Amino acid sequence: MQGQAFWKDGVWHVVMRRPLVSEEQENEATLVPGRIQTVSFAVWNGENKERNGQKAVAPWFQLHIDPVAGL
């Protein structure tokens, strides 16, 4: 997985990238273009004294992966 993040106007913006089909299918979700999937994220914040398994968990979000042209 590749990722990039930046802080702007008091908000973090994060982009994560990985192949739709993973080589580790047992440990990663199958991402299907055109399907809406429910996702959530766990965020570790060291400034908030979070460590080890302590972290904030986001609510559920709806992820829509745009259909790939030609498939």
N, C-alpha and C positions, 0 to 999 in steps of 0.2 A: 504494500500500500504506500502511496505517496501522499504527502499533505503539505499544505501551506497555510499560514495564518497571519493576520495583521490586525492591529488595534486602530480603530478610527472612531472618533467622536464618542468615546466611552463604551464602545462595543467591539468584541472580538468577532472577526470574520474568518471562517475556516472553510477550506476546500480540501476534501479527501478524494483520492482517486485510486481505483483498483479495477482489474478486469471484471467484466460481468460474470464470467465463469472462472471460478477459482480452482487452483490446483489442490487446495486443502478443502474440498467440499464438505468434509465431516465437521470442520470448525468454522466455516464461513457461510453466511446466508447466500442463497441463490438469488441473483438480481435479474429480474425479467423486464425488459423494455415494455412499456405500456401498462404495466401492472402497478397498482398502488400498494405499498408495503408499509407496515407500521414499524417504526424504529424508535430507539431511545439511546441516549448517550450517558456515559459516566465520565465525570470530569474531576480530575485530581488537582487541587489548588494548594500548593505548598505554603503560600502566603497565609492561608487560612488554617495553618498547622495540620492539614490533612496529610496522612502518611499511610503506608501499607494499604490496608483495605478500606481506609476512610476516604470517602469521596462524595461528591454531590451527584445525584442522578436526576436527569432531566425528565420531564413528562413525555408521554408518547407523542410522536409526530407522524404525519402522513408523508411518505416519500414517494414521489412519482418520478419514474425514470422515463424520459421521453423515448418513444419508439425510434428505433434506428432505421433510417431510410434504406430501402432495398431489401429488408429482411422479411 
